[in-house]
Amino acid sequence: MGALLRPPARAFTGTSRPIPAEVRARMEGVSWKGDDARCPRWDALAYLELDHVTFDSSIARGELVVAAAVAARALDLFRRIYQLGLPVRQMRLVDDYGASDEASMAADNSSAFNFRVIAGTQMLSQHALGRAIDINPVENPWRKPERIVPEAGRAFADRTDVRPGMFVRPGPVVALFDELGWEWGGDWRHAFDDHHIVWSRAL
């Protein structure tokens, strides 16, 4: 068994638009903290609605908030992921989990913008700028020898046993990240952040 399912017959659809009022209401004071001058202004963010393959091979509609400057690149990435047949568990705003990265990961939720610092530091995460996306964090956990996050990711700690929704190097999904210009956290050495990708090129 590999990381991919059968590619869907239906063409991918996805849209990008400014953050609508009802989505702002969900985010304000949760993932978006306007009282911090470092938080991106609303016009620097974009709201994506997009198709993804599910683990039962059906098609679902998901949502992401990303930096407006990377919105087209994010849509292209998920179009290509969809065409490969990579299943995504769910794609909901982190606000549905109270902006808790831990709760979102435990729910195997794929998400992007969240104005927060890197755990254990005072440095802003790339998620705080809308330039990073987490995909299938259970199937692709954050790993160090002494710790795996989320806890359910322990079932996927053996990266040689490739199952649906996982991405490993070498493999078609990571090759796609390379091709499209996304840096993959699974290449890091201080910790393997297998679910994390970030747009690191100039905008």
Phi, psi and omega in degrees: 000138180247189184284340190252153170254181179295129178302141182290151178283330182282139180293148177292142170230143178201148181229154175229136178206165175302156183298116180288160186303320183291331177283322174304319181298324177291325189270331189298125182078001180247272175277336181251124185238087185293347179280355176256120184297341180280346183289133179303140175289161184303322183286353176268000181242159178225147179255121180253137167239128191206154178283151168211153176283140178261174183285349173257018175071015173268187181239132178236166179252131180239176180220146176216151166245128181225170172300137180303328182291339179249006185301313181296323179292322178293318177298318179296319178301312183287333172297315181290321175300317178300315180294331176289330185094022176285122178283144176239128186298307177195160184220092182235155177297144180297342177299333177293349178242026179065025184062019177276114178299321181295316180292320179296316178296317181299330178275005182057041182265136175266128185209174184226268187298134172198112183286101183205167176267164173293133183309130177083006181224178173253009181275138177294136172288156172295339173296328180294339179257358180075019182258357183239148180227136173254132184233126177048065185292340175286311180290340183227071189284166168281130189227133163227161183306325184261359186204142174227133180227130359284171183303320180296342179291348178301330179293346183242019181293330177280101185280358175274344178264082190278123181235168184307137178091350179274154166225136186222161174251129357283150179180161187293328183286315179294325175299324177292317175305313180300313183299320187268356174095020178261132176279134184256128180293344176291347177272352182289157183249336178290332174194148178268110182256075194296334183271355193258129171231151182219140173279113187247000179274165179296148179248000000 
